[in-house]
Amino acid sequence: MKAQLSLLSIALVASLNSVPAHAKDALQFKDVFNFKAAKTTQLSEDGKVLSFSATPYRGNATGQVYTLNNNKLLAEVERGTKPQINKVANWVAFTQVPTLLAKETTKKKSTLKNNLVLVSTATGEQQTFDNVKDYQLSDDGKWLAYRLDQKADKDDDSKDIDDAKNTDKTSEIKPDKKDKIFDLIVVNLTDATTHTINSVFSYAINASGSELIVSQSYPDGSDNQVALISLNNTFETSVLIDEPGVVANKIAWHPTKNIAVFTLGNYVNDDMRRRDHQLKLWQNEQLTDITSPEKNWTIGKTAKLSWSEDGERLYFENHPKLAAKVKDKKYTDQASLFDYDTIRAQKGLNVWHNNDAEIKPREEQQWNETNKNKHYQAVYHLNGKRVAQLSDVDMPYVALNTNSRNALLGSSNLPYLKRIMYGGFFADYYAVDVNTGEQKAIIKDYPFRPSLSPSGEFAVYFNNSQVQLKDLGNNKVSTLTKAIKAVFADDKHDYPSAQPGYGFAGWLEDSSQVLVYSKYDVWAFDVNTLKATQLTQGKESNTQYRIIKLDKEQVGFAKNDTLLVSATDIQNKQTEIAKLNLTDNSITKVLTGNKRFDVIKKAKNADKYLFTEQTYHQFPDIHQTNFSFKKPQRVTHLNPQVDNFAWGQKPELINYKGFDGEDLQGVLIKPAGYKKGDKVPVVVYFYRYMSQRMFDFPKMELNHRPNFPMFTSNGYAVFLPDIRFEIGHPGKSSTQTMINATQKLIDLGIADPDKIGLQGHSWAGYQSAFMITQTDMFKAVVSGAPVSNMTSAYSGIRLKSGLARQFQYETGQSRIGKNLFEAPELYIENSPVFFADKVNTPILIMFGDKDDAVPWHEGVQYYLALRRAGKDATFLQYEGEPHHLKKLPNQVDFSIRMMQYFDHYLKGKPAAKWMTEGESFIEE
């Protein structure tokens, strides 16, 4: 008996040991709301303070401040967003927004105000300032200036004064409607004393924190002025400009000196587009004008100002003066009611002409986005007191890098505006001399972006499957890569357009070498000898090396630099971090493991780096290290609840063949609790290449995509296959590739062949809609925003950009490669609407009826064709939504319906009522 009890006890203990200490839950939709992301991450210049807004998918954000000397959470700010750290890092400022409940329940949104919360990085103490419109902290942290977002109270005396001023309304010079004026509160943060400056439109504190420039504007304009105010106990005021209607739209202080510039206009001209603004320079207690080098050019209200980091150059914008505005004809008397010209002036008409450079929707979009207030780039050299015009009406664009001393890359797409509609994007490229504005042609009629050397003497570009070097002094072009046995042309390019290269890493700062990417490696080419040096040895290990550039304004690399590079194993998708020493071309890996690593920030003035590491199960929390990377430390723990859920199995790579026999891969994530031999329902999600997501933590949100852990923790496997296309036959080639990929899961005994679903959106929405006309492999499909009829979509409009959709088919994503007249049979072959009668798979189609990329009636066409053919088709029309669902109620609703749809067809659960009966249109 004792022996029997002993055996029973052993069995009980073994049984108890096999049960997890904490049973993990299946993820529910409500759980997604609580997952946080670090938004607007800021690292102080000295590398000692980290801040961001921990923002849940649904809920109130929390501002967080960490001290990196001990990785401690110093402070949390309720509803804190958009953190800013001042230069000496003694304050972190957060914009405190209203509660989510207030946002959702307040009808008049203008009554909701933001607050400002300052966090002391020394103590963690918080100060709150209510109703803050905008603010600026001084670099030294001694001063805070903010505009109070409320109308000033008026006492009886002020009312009498206002009444006296407003007796003659014709003398008023009113501000522009959108120009809001508020009182400015200046706070001495050392003793908490305040000073109020009334009716401020714009303001800026200088670098030393000693002075403040304000533009004050009043309802009648009579007392408008621009003033200089000393930041001390007395706040002495010097009026710089004092005249009725005057206003400074932009103010920019020099980064180190007591020099300022501002654009000065006057409301006396109520035509904002034709109002002349002067560019004023305040230096040595004097105010002078900076004038444009072009005759009859001026500065407009929206012109931008920016100093170079060294303060030697001021970049500003200008434009030619506009012609006088044509006065509209209006009905003014009895005769005007019958005047043809006056009547016709009230028309609503757009004339679409064949010779227009752009079709009217594109012209309208470009007018509203760019051309209405179009400006061109100029630069003022402070030391030489000279101005150079860098762009103009014929060459309108420059890629502005304010730290570049010699040359900028300029471009013009004006000759090719008509071709954009069907042939893709092209431009002429130029090297623009920062000192003189001289333009030197690099290449014309070119679809990619060249790379310009820091000196402006050389440029490289990819053409005829090779990297070309152009000497801009003698216009000689040399082919750099012809004799090198490496792949410089993108071998994944399967579009009917010019094959691009893998790109350029940058230049040495002396312009002696350009760093170029091949498929695997980084190469250095000497511009004088044309000698090539292979800096990395990635091909041998199937590793792709790419330089990490954390400073987007960096002009070039030093010859003895040690650079951070990403090292991605093309086979297993693992991305590690390494250091490349340009002195001896040695590579040292510093962050390794079965994860994905990303270096995200470097402190401007300190040896401090931030990086993340992630897997499907590990959220990419922020870590810190120095350049040695020897002792990295984890800083944040944003989503510890991941461990509470049955998240799914470790992702695996599945190998299969593409339509043409090419080796491809997909990521398979088995459901939580999966046991070998189980055949499970599978949801396939795809677009083009997906296997690079092998080590990615899934996006914790609800939108047009499946939430992967929502499925893998609820009994589904998720499969993310790579797809390849044949030009002219994208539908059939992607279908065959998908069949091959999915069949591999069946052959492996993982996928239940009667329980495989397919989900795709946009281009993948098209593919999924087409695939079910060719195969019955899938038991349910959810197709978001699909093109169903290429013959009608071909001459449709992308509403967001205003572009004709023709370029997508002739040279772009849809990959037909010919126009509709050349190959109508290809447009029909690839259009699922023509084969709706072949569909045997239930399909759920989703569209927003304000889709700005795909005409939403493409979904209607397919639905109606399927309906006419008697097929199982349901159409979800989300009102007022663009290409991707933006409104949270719709995102949540679609996510729930998608799960219900797959649960019914793949798991056999009872169908939701909307699936069997639909929903009636009822409007109370």
TIDRENMI-238207 format. One record per residue (C-alpha): y, x, z; residue in three letters. Coordinates in steps of 0.05 Angstrom, whole numbers, padded with zeros to 5 digits, always signed. Example, Ala and Ser with C-alpha at 12.3 -4.5 7.8 and 13.67 -1.06 7.14 Angstrom:
-00090+00246+00156ALA -00021+00273+00143SER 
END
This chain:
+00000+00000+00000MET +00047+00056+00017LYS +00032+00089-00049ALA +00048+00024-00086GLN +00114+00018-00048LEU +00131+00090-00065SER +00118+00078-00139LEU +00160+00015-00136LEU +00217+00052-00102SER +00215+00106-00155ILE +00218+00054-00210ALA +00277+00018-00177LEU +00315+00084-00169VAL +00301+00103-00241ALA +00324+00034-00263SER +00388+00038-00223LEU +00402+00108-00251ASN +00396+00082-00322SER +00452+00031-00311VAL +00522+00058-00323PRO +00564+00061-00260ALA +00617+00020-00295HIS +00594-00027-00351ALA +00643-00020-00409LYS +00675-00081-00440ASP +00680-00103-00512ALA +00752-00097-00536LEU +00789-00164-00541GLN +00852-00179-00580PHE +00893-00184-00517LYS +00872-00114-00497ASP +00906-00085-00559VAL +00974-00108-00532PHE +00970-00057-00476ASN +00959+00006-00516PHE +01020+00051-00517LYS +01049+00100-00567ALA +01100+00155-00554ALA +01162+00135-00594LYS +01223+00179-00607THR +01194+00241-00574THR +01247+00290-00552GLN +01239+00362-00528LEU +01299+00396-00495SER +01327+00458-00529GLU +01306+00500-00469ASP +01235+00472-00472GLY +01236+00447-00400LYS +01241+00372-00410VAL +01200+00323-00450LEU +01219+00250-00459SER +01198+00191-00501PHE +01191+00116-00499SER +01120+00094-00481ALA +01118+00032-00524THR +01060-00018-00521PRO +01039-00057-00582TYR +01063-00120-00547ARG +01106-00115-00484GLY +01164-00078-00453ASN +01172-00004-00467ALA +01178+00047-00411THR +01221+00109-00418GLY +01187+00171-00391GLN +01214+00239-00370VAL +01168+00299-00356TYR +01185+00367-00328THR +01144+00417-00366LEU +01145+00471-00312ASN +01093+00429-00274ASN +01075+00373-00325ASN +01098+00321-00275LYS +01124+00252-00293LEU +01195+00258-00265LEU +01220+00188-00279ALA +01203+00123-00312GLU +01257+00078-00340VAL +01242+00004-00346GLU +01251-00018-00419ARG +01277+00051-00436GLY +01280+00067-00511THR +01311+00119-00558LYS +01316+00177-00508PRO +01368+00231-00519GLN +01371+00298-00482ILE +01438+00332-00478ASN +01444+00405-00498LYS +01437+00436-00429VAL +01384+00386-00411ALA +01412+00361-00345ASN +01410+00289-00369TRP +01363+00245-00408VAL +01396+00181-00433ALA +01357+00118-00450PHE +01379+00055-00484THR +01353+00000-00440GLN +01338-00062-00482VAL +01330-00134-00457PRO +01262-00158-00435THR +01212-00182-00487LEU +01216-00251-00454LEU +01291-00252-00463ALA +01286-00231-00536LYS +01234-00285-00550GLU +01269-00342-00513THR +01343-00329-00527THR +01368-00367-00587LYS +01434-00332-00594LYS +01412-00259-00600LYS +01484-00233-00599SER +01487-00251-00525THR +01433-00199-00510LEU +01463-00133-00490LYS +01435-00063-00480ASN +01445-00020-00419ASN +01448+00056-00414LEU +01405+00092-00363VAL +01417+00165-00346LEU +01362+00205-00314VAL +01379+00269-00277SER +01329+00322-00297THR +01343+00358-00231ALA +01326+00300-00185THR +01298+00243-00227GLY +01352+00197-00201GLU +01375+00142-00248GLN +01444+00114-00262GLN +01452+00049-00300THR +01512+00028-00341PHE +01512-00044-00363ASP +01531-00073-00431ASN +01534-00008-00471VAL +01548-00012-00545LYS +01541+00063-00559ASP +01551+00127-00521TYR +01558+00203-00524GLN +01540+00255-00471LEU +01577+00320-00471SER +01536+00382-00485ASP +01549+00409-00415ASP +01530+00343-00383GLY +01595+00334-00345LYS +01621+00275-00385TRP +01595+00209-00411LEU +01634+00165-00458ALA +01610+00096-00477TYR +01638+00033-00508ARG +01633-00029-00464LEU +01599-00084-00504ASP +01642-00141-00481GLN +01709-00172-00498LYS +01766-00149-00454ALA +01793-00200-00405ASP +01864-00221-00420LYS +01913-00237-00364ASP +01974-00281-00373ASP +02021-00223-00386ASP +01977-00194-00441SER +01971-00264-00471LYS +02047-00269-00475ASP +02051-00201-00508ILE +01996-00221-00558ASP +02032-00286-00573ASP +02096-00249-00586ALA +02061-00199-00631LYS +02026-00254-00670ASN +02087-00296-00684THR +02091-00267-00754ASP +02019-00270-00779LYS +02038-00239-00846THR +02052-00173-00812SER +01981-00166-00784GLU +01937-00111-00811ILE +01868-00136-00793LYS +01807-00091-00786PRO +01746-00101-00829ASP +01702-00157-00805LYS +01644-00112-00786LYS +01688-00061-00750ASP +01679-00078-00677LYS +01729-00053-00625ILE +01711-00042-00552PHE +01740-00009-00492ASP +01716+00062-00482LEU +01694+00082-00411ILE +01697+00157-00397VAL +01656+00177-00337VAL +01662+00243-00299ASN +01589+00253-00281LEU +01605+00304-00228THR +01645+00257-00184ASP +01631+00188-00216ALA +01704+00174-00230THR +01720+00134-00292THR +01777+00126-00342HIS +01785+00069-00392THR +01813+00076-00462ILE +01824+00009-00494ASN +01808-00016-00565SER +01766+00042-00590VAL +01731+00040-00657PHE +01705+00112-00662SER +01703+00172-00615TYR +01672+00241-00607ALA +01669+00294-00552ILE +01677+00367-00572ASN +01623+00420-00561ALA +01656+00450-00499SER +01665+00382-00467GLY +01739+00393-00458SER +01768+00343-00508GLU +01756+00275-00538LEU +01782+00245-00603ILE +01788+00170-00607VAL +01809+00121-00661SER +01842+00061-00629GLN +01849-00003-00668SER +01882-00069-00649TYR +01876-00140-00676PRO +01943-00138-00711ASP +01940-00064-00729GLY +02010-00048-00706SER +01991+00001-00651ASP +01932+00035-00686ASN +01927+00110-00673GLN +01882+00170-00672VAL +01890+00209-00607ALA +01865+00273-00574LEU +01849+00265-00501ILE +01837+00321-00451SER +01775+00312-00409LEU +01802+00328-00340ASN +01830+00290-00281ASN +01895+00271-00317THR +01868+00253-00386PHE +01930+00278-00422GLU +01937+00244-00490THR +01964+00273-00554SER +01974+00226-00612VAL +01950+00258-00677LEU +01964+00199-00723ILE +02005+00138-00706ASP +02018+00086-00759GLU +02001+00013-00769PRO +01931-00001-00793GLY +01906+00071-00788VAL +01832+00082-00772VAL +01785+00142-00768ALA +01717+00122-00793ASN +01679+00186-00781LYS +01694+00242-00731ILE +01656+00308-00729ALA +01671+00366-00682TRP +01653+00438-00700HIS +01586+00458-00668PRO +01618+00513-00625THR +01694+00516-00635LYS +01751+00470-00617ASN +01757+00446-00689ILE +01748+00375-00714ALA +01749+00335-00778VAL +01755+00261-00789PHE +01762+00213-00847THR +01827+00174-00842LEU +01838+00107-00875GLY +01884+00048-00867ASN +01867-00026-00862TYR +01931-00042-00900VAL +01886-00040-00961ASN +01835-00095-00947ASP +01791-00074-01005ASP +01741-00029-00969MET +01713+00001-01033ARG +01781+00021-01059ARG +01813+00044-00994ARG +01830+00118-00998ASP +01809+00160-00939HIS +01838+00228-00925GLN +01796+00284-00896LEU +01836+00312-00837LYS +01823+00380-00805LEU +01846+00391-00733TRP +01850+00466-00720GLN +01897+00510-00679ASN +01934+00448-00654GLU +01951+00430-00726GLN +01929+00374-00772LEU +01918+00391-00845THR +01885+00358-00905ASP +01821+00379-00940ILE +01826+00356-01011THR +01774+00345-01065SER +01773+00395-01122PRO +01767+00340-01173GLU +01829+00303-01196LYS +01831+00228-01181ASN +01775+00235-01131TRP +01778+00206-01061THR +01737+00194-00999ILE +01709+00126-00982GLY +01694+00090-00917LYS +01620+00106-00917THR +01627+00180-00932ALA +01585+00225-00887LYS +01608+00289-00851LEU +01563+00345-00826SER +01574+00416-00804TRP +01526+00474-00818SER +01493+00499-00755GLU +01535+00563-00757ASP +01598+00522-00767GLY +01618+00560-00830GLU +01612+00500-00876ARG +01632+00428-00872LEU +01594+00382-00918TYR +01629+00318-00938PHE +01624+00264-00990GLU +01673+00239-01042ASN +01676+00198-01106HIS +01721+00183-01165PRO +01775+00131-01152LYS +01753+00063-01175LEU +01789+00022-01227ALA +01833-00035-01202ALA +01794-00096-01182LYS +01797-00153-01232VAL +01826-00214-01198LYS +01779-00274-01198ASP +01802-00337-01233LYS +01801-00396-01186LYS +01820-00469-01189TYR +01892-00473-01167THR +01921-00534-01202ASP +01904-00593-01246GLN +01907-00551-01310ALA +01859-00498-01284SER +01806-00551-01275LEU +01801-00557-01350PHE +01813-00485-01370ASP +01751-00454-01404TYR +01762-00384-01375ASP +01772-00410-01305THR +01711-00456-01310ILE +01667-00400-01337ARG +01691-00353-01282ALA +01653-00397-01232GLN +01587-00386-01268LYS +01525-00354-01238GLY +01495-00309-01291LEU +01460-00242-01302ASN +01455-00218-01374VAL +01391-00178-01387TRP +01401-00135-01448HIS +01349-00092-01483ASN +01395-00031-01482ASN +01407-00034-01407ASP +01385+00030-01374ALA +01355-00011-01317GLU +01329-00082-01314ILE +01373-00128-01274LYS +01332-00132-01210PRO +01331-00056-01207ARG +01405-00051-01224GLU +01421-00101-01169GLU +01377-00065-01119GLN +01407+00002-01135GLN +01477-00027-01132TRP +01466-00055-01062ASN +01427+00005-01037GLU +01463+00063-01069THR +01515+00052-01123ASN +01563+00003-01090LYS +01588+00056-01043ASN +01563+00116-01083LYS +01588+00184-01059HIS +01577+00255-01083TYR +01568+00318-01043GLN +01622+00370-01032ALA +01630+00428-00983VAL +01689+00459-00948TYR +01683+00533-00930HIS +01720+00541-00865LEU +01734+00616-00870ASN +01757+00616-00942GLY +01791+00548-00938LYS +01761+00527-01004ARG +01723+00467-01029VAL +01665+00466-01078ALA +01640+00403-01111GLN +01564+00404-01108LEU +01545+00339-01143SER +01581+00294-01192ASP +01572+00233-01235VAL +01528+00271-01285ASP +01486+00307-01233MET +01489+00259-01173PRO +01438+00285-01124TYR +01430+00348-01082VAL +01377+00360-01030ALA +01424+00377-00973LEU +01403+00432-00925ASN +01466+00449-00886THR +01438+00516-00866ASN +01429+00541-00937SER +01485+00591-00951ARG +01474+00602-01025ASN +01441+00547-01065ALA +01417+00476-01062LEU +01369+00438-01108LEU +01405+00387-01150GLY +01377+00333-01195SER +01394+00277-01243SER +01348+00220-01264ASN +01403+00187-01305LEU +01373+00203-01374PRO +01307+00172-01354TYR +01326+00107-01319LEU +01297+00065-01376LYS +01232+00105-01377ARG +01221+00096-01303ILE +01202+00024-01316MET +01139+00043-01354TYR +01130+00119-01350GLY +01142+00138-01278GLY +01197+00181-01247PHE +01229+00240-01282PHE +01292+00282-01271ALA +01330+00343-01293ASP +01334+00396-01238TYR +01388+00447-01224TYR +01405+00504-01177ALA +01474+00489-01147VAL +01515+00546-01120ASP +01540+00528-01050VAL +01601+00573-01058ASN +01625+00552-01127THR +01588+00488-01145GLY +01562+00520-01209GLU +01500+00486-01236GLN +01443+00524-01269LYS +01388+00486-01304ALA +01317+00496-01277ILE +01276+00446-01317ILE +01289+00381-01352LYS +01249+00317-01360ASP +01204+00337-01302TYR +01160+00291-01258PRO +01154+00335-01196PHE +01202+00373-01151ARG +01213+00448-01162PRO +01224+00497-01106SER +01288+00538-01105LEU +01294+00606-01074SER +01344+00615-01016PRO +01387+00660-01059SER +01387+00610-01116GLY +01365+00665-01165GLU +01294+00638-01176PHE +01256+00573-01180ALA +01183+00555-01185VAL +01151+00493-01213TYR +01082+00469-01236PHE +01074+00459-01310ASN +01017+00463-01360ASN +00967+00469-01302SER +01000+00533-01278GLN +01055+00555-01229VAL +01116+00577-01268GLN +01171+00624-01242LEU +01240+00619-01273LYS +01292+00674-01266ASP +01356+00635-01267LEU +01396+00697-01284GLY +01364+00706-01353ASN +01325+00640-01358ASN +01260+00678-01367LYS +01198+00638-01348VAL +01135+00674-01324SER +01067+00643-01310THR +01045+00666-01241LEU +00975+00637-01234THR +00943+00645-01302LYS +00900+00705-01285ALA +00880+00682-01216ILE +00812+00650-01205LYS +00836+00596-01158ALA +00850+00521-01166VAL +00924+00508-01166PHE +00921+00440-01201ALA +00905+00381-01157ASP +00832+00367-01173ASP +00834+00299-01138LYS +00886+00273-01187HIS +00854+00215-01224ASP +00916+00183-01253TYR +00937+00176-01326PRO +00996+00222-01314SER +01013+00296-01310ALA +00969+00334-01262GLN +01010+00361-01203PRO +00999+00426-01166GLY +00983+00433-01093TYR +01055+00450-01077GLY +01097+00505-01047PHE +01099+00529-00975ALA +01168+00561-00982GLY +01201+00629-00993TRP +01215+00692-00956LEU +01287+00689-00933GLU +01306+00747-00978ASP +01277+00709-01038SER +01231+00767-01056SER +01168+00724-01051GLN +01148+00652-01059VAL +01089+00623-01021LEU +01045+00577-01063VAL +00987+00532-01045TYR +00921+00532-01082SER +00867+00482-01065LYS +00845+00524-01006TYR +00894+00580-00994ASP +00965+00606-00987VAL +00986+00657-01039TRP +01048+00701-01041ALA +01079+00719-01109PHE +01129+00775-01116ASP +01186+00751-01160VAL +01199+00820-01189ASN +01129+00848-01201THR +01095+00780-01206LEU +01039+00809-01163LYS +00998+00758-01125ALA +00972+00767-01054THR +00922+00720-01024GLN +00946+00709-00952LEU +00887+00667-00929THR +00812+00666-00945GLN +00799+00592-00943GLY +00756+00585-01005LYS +00701+00626-00975GLU +00696+00581-00914SER +00713+00515-00950ASN +00777+00512-00909THR +00845+00489-00933GLN +00904+00526-00902TYR +00974+00497-00899ARG +01036+00524-00865ILE +01065+00482-00809ILE +01141+00476-00814LYS +01170+00446-00751LEU +01242+00462-00770ASP +01257+00421-00832LYS +01323+00459-00841GLU +01290+00527-00842GLN +01314+00564-00904VAL +01260+00618-00909GLY +01209+00661-00873PHE +01220+00732-00848ALA +01174+00786-00877LYS +01144+00799-00809ASN +01138+00727-00786ASP +01076+00699-00755THR +01068+00628-00779LEU +01030+00569-00753LEU +00981+00540-00802VAL +00934+00481-00803SER +00862+00498-00822ALA +00823+00438-00848THR +00749+00444-00862ASP +00742+00404-00927ILE +00669+00389-00913GLN +00670+00365-00840ASN +00745+00345-00839LYS +00760+00382-00775GLN +00833+00406-00771THR +00847+00466-00728GLU +00909+00508-00715ILE +00915+00581-00732ALA +00968+00636-00736LYS +00981+00674-00800LEU +01013+00743-00791ASN +01053+00759-00854LEU +01053+00833-00836THR +00978+00843-00845ASP +00957+00773-00869ASN +00910+00765-00810SER +00888+00695-00788ILE +00876+00678-00715THR +00852+00610-00696LYS +00885+00585-00632VAL +00865+00511-00626LEU +00793+00496-00645THR +00739+00445-00631GLY +00709+00381-00658ASN +00777+00348-00659LYS +00840+00341-00699ARG +00898+00384-00675PHE +00972+00373-00695ASP +01031+00416-00673VAL +01089+00367-00668ILE +01149+00402-00639LYS +01180+00469-00619LYS +01237+00478-00570ALA +01298+00503-00607LYS +01314+00559-00559ASN +01249+00571-00522ALA +01177+00592-00532ASP +01151+00522-00521LYS +01107+00481-00568TYR +01080+00411-00564LEU +01015+00391-00597PHE +00965+00334-00596THR +00890+00333-00601GLU +00851+00271-00619GLN +00784+00241-00638THR +00762+00170-00650TYR +00752+00165-00575HIS +00809+00209-00551GLN +00881+00185-00555PHE +00929+00239-00581PRO +00964+00254-00516ASP +01017+00308-00515ILE +00999+00379-00494HIS +01045+00439-00484GLN +01035+00513-00495THR +01073+00576-00515ASN +01062+00615-00579PHE +01002+00651-00550SER +00965+00584-00545PHE +00923+00617-00490LYS +00935+00567-00435LYS +00950+00499-00465PRO +00964+00443-00415GLN +00958+00369-00421ARG +01022+00332-00404VAL +01013+00258-00417THR +00958+00206-00401HIS +00984+00146-00439LEU +00921+00105-00450ASN +00869+00118-00397PRO +00841+00048-00409GLN +00804+00075-00470VAL +00748+00095-00422ASP +00739+00023-00400ASN +00717-00003-00468PHE +00654+00003-00508ALA +00692+00039-00563TRP +00636+00054-00612GLY +00593+00114-00630GLN +00618+00182-00650LYS +00639+00179-00724PRO +00592+00210-00775GLU +00603+00234-00846LEU +00559+00200-00899ILE +00549+00235-00966ASN +00539+00197-01031TYR +00556+00200-01105LYS +00616+00173-01141GLY +00612+00133-01205PHE +00607+00198-01246ASP +00560+00235-01199GLY +00615+00269-01159GLU +00599+00286-01087ASP +00639+00240-01040LEU +00640+00225-00966GLN +00655+00167-00921GLY +00664+00159-00846VAL +00614+00115-00810LEU +00627+00090-00740ILE +00567+00056-00710LYS +00576+00001-00658PRO +00574+00015-00584ALA +00503+00014-00558GLY +00473+00028-00626TYR +00400+00050-00623LYS +00365+00088-00678LYS +00331+00040-00725GLY +00379-00017-00713ASP +00404-00052-00775LYS +00474-00077-00760VAL +00530-00116-00794PRO +00580-00070-00829VAL +00653-00080-00846VAL +00675-00033-00902VAL +00749-00015-00903TYR +00777+00029-00958PHE +00835+00047-01004TYR +00825+00114-01038ARG +00807+00175-00996TYR +00788+00157-00925MET +00741+00212-00900SER +00800+00253-00875GLN +00803+00202-00818ARG +00739+00230-00788MET +00774+00255-00725PHE +00832+00205-00723ASP +00843+00161-00662PHE +00848+00090-00691PRO +00916+00056-00694LYS +00917+00006-00637MET +00953-00051-00670GLU +00939-00117-00704LEU +00962-00122-00776ASN +00934-00127-00846HIS +00878-00078-00831ARG +00817-00086-00786PRO +00826-00056-00717ASN +00767-00009-00718PHE +00749-00010-00643PRO +00755-00085-00644MET +00696-00086-00691PHE +00656-00027-00666THR +00659-00051-00594SER +00636-00120-00616ASN +00572-00103-00653GLY +00597-00081-00721TYR +00593-00014-00756ALA +00656+00006-00793VAL +00651+00047-00857PHE +00709+00083-00890LEU +00686+00109-00958PRO +00723+00153-01008ASP +00734+00120-01076ILE +00745+00152-01144ARG +00769+00121-01209PHE +00759+00128-01283GLU +00823+00123-01324ILE +00822+00058-01363GLY +00765+00029-01321HIS +00789+00030-01249PRO +00753-00035-01232GLY +00683-00016-01256LYS +00687+00056-01232SER +00710+00038-01162SER +00657-00017-01159THR +00601+00032-01177GLN +00627+00082-01127THR +00628+00028-01073MET +00558+00005-01090ILE +00533+00077-01085ASN +00568+00087-01018ALA +00544+00022-00988THR +00473+00029-01014GLN +00470+00096-00978LYS +00480+00058-00912LEU +00424+00010-00931ILE +00378+00068-00950ASP +00391+00102-00884LEU +00368+00039-00848GLY +00435+00028-00815ILE +00466-00030-00853ALA +00433-00098-00855ASP +00437-00113-00929PRO +00452-00186-00914ASP +00509-00170-00867LYS +00558-00126-00904ILE +00631-00146-00910GLY +00689-00115-00949LEU +00763-00112-00930GLN +00820-00081-00969GLY +00895-00092-00977HIS +00941-00081-01037SER +00906-00032-01084TRP +00843-00040-01043ALA +00856-00115-01042GLY +00852-00112-01118TYR +00789-00070-01116GLN +00754-00117-01068SER +00774-00178-01108ALA +00746-00145-01171PHE +00682-00118-01140MET +00655-00187-01124ILE +00659-00205-01197THR +00610-00148-01211GLN +00562-00148-01151THR +00534-00194-01098ASP +00522-00137-01050MET +00576-00161-01002PHE +00568-00225-00962LYS +00641-00236-00947ALA +00706-00206-00971VAL +00776-00206-00941VAL +00826-00187-00995SER +00899-00175-00978GLY +00955-00178-01030ALA +00910-00166-01091PRO +00931-00163-01164VAL +00883-00211-01198SER +00911-00213-01269ASN +00935-00148-01298MET +00961-00183-01360THR +01011-00222-01319SER +01024-00169-01266ALA +01039-00117-01320TYR +01108-00147-01334SER +01122-00170-01264GLY +01174-00141-01217ILE +01167-00101-01153ARG +01220-00140-01115LEU +01234-00087-01062LYS +01251-00033-01112SER +01271-00079-01170GLY +01226-00038-01216LEU +01183-00067-01271ALA +01109-00061-01253ARG +01092-00031-01321GLN +01093+00041-01297PHE +01037+00025-01247GLN +00989+00009-01304TYR +01010+00059-01356GLU +01016+00121-01312THR +01006+00100-01240GLY +00959+00072-01189GLN +00926+00019-01232SER +00905+00074-01280ARG +00899+00036-01346ILE +00934+00093-01383GLY +00959+00049-01440LYS +01008-00007-01449ASN +00987-00080-01455LEU +00996-00081-01531PHE +00954-00018-01542GLU +00895-00040-01500ALA +00896-00114-01481PRO +00820-00110-01473GLU +00828-00060-01415LEU +00877-00105-01379TYR +00828-00163-01385ILE +00767-00121-01367GLU +00800-00099-01302ASN +00827-00168-01282SER +00783-00207-01233PRO +00815-00274-01251VAL +00778-00272-01319PHE +00711-00267-01284PHE +00721-00316-01227ALA +00660-00355-01250ASP +00616-00294-01235LYS +00635-00292-01161VAL +00582-00312-01111ASN +00614-00281-01050THR +00659-00320-01001PRO +00729-00292-01004ILE +00789-00298-00959LEU +00854-00281-00996ILE +00917-00264-00956MET +00989-00259-00982PHE +01059-00261-00955GLY +01101-00306-00999ASP +01158-00257-00998LYS +01114-00199-01020ASP +01161-00146-01047ASP +01108-00103-01081ALA +01056-00150-01112VAL +01077-00219-01139PRO +01045-00267-01089TRP +01026-00315-01145HIS +00973-00263-01164GLU +00936-00289-01104GLY +00950-00360-01124VAL +00921-00346-01194GLN +00856-00319-01165TYR +00850-00374-01114TYR +00860-00428-01167LEU +00811-00395-01215ALA +00758-00391-01160LEU +00773-00462-01138ARG +00765-00486-01210ARG +00699-00449-01215ALA +00675-00482-01151GLY +00672-00419-01110LYS +00680-00408-01035ASP +00753-00385-01032ALA +00806-00393-00978THR +00879-00372-00987PHE +00925-00353-00929LEU +00998-00358-00947GLN +01042-00327-00893TYR +01112-00354-00899GLU +01170-00306-00905GLY +01126-00244-00901GLU +01131-00182-00947PRO +01074-00138-00972HIS +01051-00120-00902HIS +01055-00171-00847LEU +01115-00156-00802LYS +01119-00215-00754LYS +01074-00207-00694LEU +01049-00280-00692PRO +01025-00272-00764ASN +00994-00204-00750GLN +00955-00232-00691VAL +00937-00295-00728ASP +00909-00258-00788PHE +00871-00209-00745SER +00837-00266-00708ILE +00821-00303-00773ARG +00792-00240-00804MET +00746-00231-00745MET +00726-00304-00746GLN +00711-00298-00821TYR +00666-00238-00814PHE +00634-00266-00750ASP +00611-00327-00788HIS +00587-00295-00853TYR +00559-00230-00824LEU +00536-00252-00755LYS +00521-00325-00767GLY +00569-00351-00714LYS +00595-00423-00723PRO +00651-00426-00773ALA +00721-00438-00745ALA +00749-00507-00762LYS +00800-00478-00811TRP +00742-00447-00850MET +00707-00513-00860THR +00764-00563-00862GLU +00827-00523-00877GLY +00892-00542-00844GLU +00936-00600-00867SER +01009-00589-00883PHE +01048-00626-00829ILE +01121-00617-00817GLU +01156-00655-00761GLU 
END
